[in-house]
Amino acid sequence: MSNTLSTSAILSEQQRKDLALFERLKPYLGHCLTLNHDLNNPLAGIIGYAEFLQEEADQLSDEHKEFVDQIMTCAERMRRVLENLSEEKNALSTELDLSEVVVAYEPFR
Protein backbone atom coordinates (compact mmCIF):
# COMPACT_ATOMS: atom_id res chain seq x y z
CA MET A 1 0.00 0.00 0.00
CA SER A 2 1.34 3.43 -0.97
CA ASN A 3 1.73 6.22 1.57
CA THR A 4 0.90 8.91 -0.98
CA LEU A 5 -2.67 10.06 -1.30
CA SER A 6 -4.20 11.18 -4.53
CA THR A 7 -5.21 14.82 -4.84
CA SER A 8 -8.88 13.88 -4.94
CA ALA A 9 -8.52 12.00 -1.64
CA ILE A 10 -7.03 15.11 0.01
CA LEU A 11 -9.74 17.51 -1.18
CA SER A 12 -13.07 17.79 0.57
CA GLU A 13 -16.27 17.28 -1.41
CA GLN A 14 -16.86 21.05 -1.48
CA GLN A 15 -13.31 21.68 -2.71
CA ARG A 16 -13.81 19.14 -5.50
CA LYS A 17 -17.06 20.88 -6.49
CA ASP A 18 -15.35 24.29 -6.39
CA LEU A 19 -12.47 23.00 -8.51
CA ALA A 20 -14.86 21.47 -11.06
CA LEU A 21 -16.80 24.75 -11.22
CA PHE A 22 -13.58 26.72 -11.68
CA GLU A 23 -12.50 24.44 -14.52
CA ARG A 24 -15.84 25.02 -16.26
CA LEU A 25 -15.65 28.79 -15.70
CA LYS A 26 -11.98 29.21 -16.67
CA PRO A 27 -12.69 29.82 -20.40
CA TYR A 28 -15.25 32.47 -19.54
CA LEU A 29 -12.80 34.19 -17.21
CA GLY A 30 -10.30 34.35 -20.03
CA HIS A 31 -12.85 35.83 -22.43
CA CYS A 32 -13.91 38.44 -19.90
CA LEU A 33 -10.34 39.46 -19.28
CA THR A 34 -9.62 39.73 -23.01
CA LEU A 35 -12.68 41.95 -23.47
CA ASN A 36 -10.89 44.69 -21.57
CA HIS A 37 -8.51 45.28 -24.45
CA ASP A 38 -11.12 44.70 -27.13
CA LEU A 39 -13.46 47.33 -25.66
CA ASN A 40 -10.86 49.87 -24.60
CA ASN A 41 -9.69 50.67 -28.14
CA PRO A 42 -13.07 51.69 -29.60
CA LEU A 43 -13.90 53.47 -26.34
CA ALA A 44 -10.80 55.63 -26.73
CA GLY A 45 -12.08 56.57 -30.20
CA ILE A 46 -15.52 57.48 -28.86
CA ILE A 47 -13.98 59.69 -26.20
CA GLY A 48 -11.63 61.29 -28.71
CA TYR A 49 -14.39 62.12 -31.19
CA ALA A 50 -16.60 63.48 -28.41
CA GLU A 51 -13.72 65.70 -27.29
CA PHE A 52 -13.43 67.04 -30.86
CA LEU A 53 -17.13 67.89 -30.76
CA GLN A 54 -16.71 69.62 -27.40
CA GLU A 55 -13.96 71.78 -28.89
CA GLU A 56 -16.47 72.94 -31.51
CA ALA A 57 -19.21 73.48 -28.93
CA ASP A 58 -19.84 77.04 -30.08
CA GLN A 59 -21.14 75.58 -33.36
CA LEU A 60 -23.52 73.13 -31.66
CA SER A 61 -27.04 73.68 -30.45
CA ASP A 62 -27.68 73.45 -26.72
CA GLU A 63 -29.40 70.11 -27.31
CA HIS A 64 -26.39 68.72 -29.20
CA LYS A 65 -24.00 70.00 -26.52
CA GLU A 66 -26.06 68.04 -23.99
CA PHE A 67 -25.86 64.92 -26.17
CA VAL A 68 -22.07 65.22 -26.38
CA ASP A 69 -21.87 65.70 -22.61
CA GLN A 70 -23.97 62.56 -22.13
CA ILE A 71 -21.68 60.62 -24.50
CA MET A 72 -18.66 61.70 -22.43
CA THR A 73 -20.39 60.82 -19.15
CA CYS A 74 -21.28 57.34 -20.40
CA ALA A 75 -17.85 56.79 -21.95
CA GLU A 76 -16.06 57.79 -18.76
CA ARG A 77 -18.31 55.43 -16.81
CA MET A 78 -17.38 52.62 -19.21
CA ARG A 79 -13.70 53.52 -18.86
CA ARG A 80 -13.92 53.20 -15.06
CA VAL A 81 -15.55 49.77 -15.41
CA LEU A 82 -12.78 48.67 -17.79
CA GLU A 83 -10.09 50.01 -15.46
CA ASN A 84 -11.59 47.96 -12.62
CA LEU A 85 -11.66 44.92 -14.90
CA SER A 86 -8.03 45.56 -15.81
CA GLU A 87 -7.05 45.66 -12.15
CA GLU A 88 -8.84 42.35 -11.61
CA LYS A 89 -7.14 40.94 -14.71
CA ASN A 90 -3.71 41.90 -13.40
CA ALA A 91 -4.44 40.32 -10.04
CA LEU A 92 -5.77 37.12 -11.63
CA SER A 93 -3.03 36.86 -14.23
CA THR A 94 -0.43 36.44 -11.51
CA GLU A 95 -2.41 33.54 -10.06
CA LEU A 96 -3.83 31.81 -13.15
CA ASP A 97 -2.36 30.56 -16.38
CA LEU A 98 -4.94 31.66 -18.92
CA SER A 99 -2.66 31.35 -21.95
CA GLU A 100 -4.71 28.46 -23.38
CA VAL A 101 -7.85 30.52 -23.08
CA VAL A 102 -6.30 33.56 -24.75
CA VAL A 103 -5.07 31.43 -27.65
CA ALA A 104 -8.51 29.88 -28.04
CA TYR A 105 -10.05 33.38 -28.13
CA GLU A 106 -7.73 34.72 -30.86
CA PRO A 107 -9.88 33.54 -33.82
CA PHE A 108 -12.73 35.75 -32.57
CA ARG A 109 -10.68 38.98 -32.48
C-alpha positions as CSV (number, residue, x, y, z in Angstrom):
1,M,0.0,0.0,0.0
2,S,1.3,3.4,-1.0
3,N,1.7,6.2,1.6
4,T,0.9,8.9,-1.0
5,L,-2.7,10.1,-1.3
6,S,-4.2,11.2,-4.5
7,T,-5.2,14.8,-4.8
8,S,-8.9,13.9,-4.9
9,A,-8.5,12.0,-1.6
10,I,-7.0,15.1,0.0
11,L,-9.7,17.5,-1.2
12,S,-13.1,17.8,0.6
13,E,-16.3,17.3,-1.4
14,Q,-16.9,21.0,-1.5
15,Q,-13.3,21.7,-2.7
16,R,-13.8,19.1,-5.5
17,K,-17.1,20.9,-6.5
18,D,-15.4,24.3,-6.4
19,L,-12.5,23.0,-8.5
20,A,-14.9,21.5,-11.1
21,L,-16.8,24.7,-11.2
22,F,-13.6,26.7,-11.7
23,E,-12.5,24.4,-14.5
24,R,-15.8,25.0,-16.3
25,L,-15.6,28.8,-15.7
26,K,-12.0,29.2,-16.7
27,P,-12.7,29.8,-20.4
28,Y,-15.3,32.5,-19.5
29,L,-12.8,34.2,-17.2
30,G,-10.3,34.4,-20.0
31,H,-12.9,35.8,-22.4
32,C,-13.9,38.4,-19.9
33,L,-10.3,39.5,-19.3
34,T,-9.6,39.7,-23.0
35,L,-12.7,41.9,-23.5
36,N,-10.9,44.7,-21.6
37,H,-8.5,45.3,-24.4
38,D,-11.1,44.7,-27.1
39,L,-13.5,47.3,-25.7
40,N,-10.9,49.9,-24.6
41,N,-9.7,50.7,-28.1
42,P,-13.1,51.7,-29.6
43,L,-13.9,53.5,-26.3
44,A,-10.8,55.6,-26.7
45,G,-12.1,56.6,-30.2
46,I,-15.5,57.5,-28.9
47,I,-14.0,59.7,-26.2
48,G,-11.6,61.3,-28.7
49,Y,-14.4,62.1,-31.2
50,A,-16.6,63.5,-28.4
51,E,-13.7,65.7,-27.3
52,F,-13.4,67.0,-30.9
53,L,-17.1,67.9,-30.8
54,Q,-16.7,69.6,-27.4
55,E,-14.0,71.8,-28.9
56,E,-16.5,72.9,-31.5
57,A,-19.2,73.5,-28.9
58,D,-19.8,77.0,-30.1
59,Q,-21.1,75.6,-33.4
60,L,-23.5,73.1,-31.7
61,S,-27.0,73.7,-30.5
62,D,-27.7,73.4,-26.7
63,E,-29.4,70.1,-27.3
64,H,-26.4,68.7,-29.2
65,K,-24.0,70.0,-26.5
66,E,-26.1,68.0,-24.0
67,F,-25.9,64.9,-26.2
68,V,-22.1,65.2,-26.4
69,D,-21.9,65.7,-22.6
70,Q,-24.0,62.6,-22.1
71,I,-21.7,60.6,-24.5
72,M,-18.7,61.7,-22.4
73,T,-20.4,60.8,-19.1
74,C,-21.3,57.3,-20.4
75,A,-17.9,56.8,-22.0
76,E,-16.1,57.8,-18.8
77,R,-18.3,55.4,-16.8
78,M,-17.4,52.6,-19.2
79,R,-13.7,53.5,-18.9
80,R,-13.9,53.2,-15.1
81,V,-15.6,49.8,-15.4
82,L,-12.8,48.7,-17.8
83,E,-10.1,50.0,-15.5
84,N,-11.6,48.0,-12.6
85,L,-11.7,44.9,-14.9
86,S,-8.0,45.6,-15.8
87,E,-7.0,45.7,-12.2
88,E,-8.8,42.3,-11.6
89,K,-7.1,40.9,-14.7
90,N,-3.7,41.9,-13.4
91,A,-4.4,40.3,-10.0
92,L,-5.8,37.1,-11.6
93,S,-3.0,36.9,-14.2
94,T,-0.4,36.4,-11.5
95,E,-2.4,33.5,-10.1
96,L,-3.8,31.8,-13.1
97,D,-2.4,30.6,-16.4
98,L,-4.9,31.7,-18.9
99,S,-2.7,31.4,-21.9
100,E,-4.7,28.5,-23.4
101,V,-7.9,30.5,-23.1
102,V,-6.3,33.6,-24.7
103,V,-5.1,31.4,-27.6
104,A,-8.5,29.9,-28.0
105,Y,-10.1,33.4,-28.1
106,E,-7.7,34.7,-30.9
107,P,-9.9,33.5,-33.8
108,F,-12.7,35.7,-32.6
109,R,-10.7,39.0,-32.5
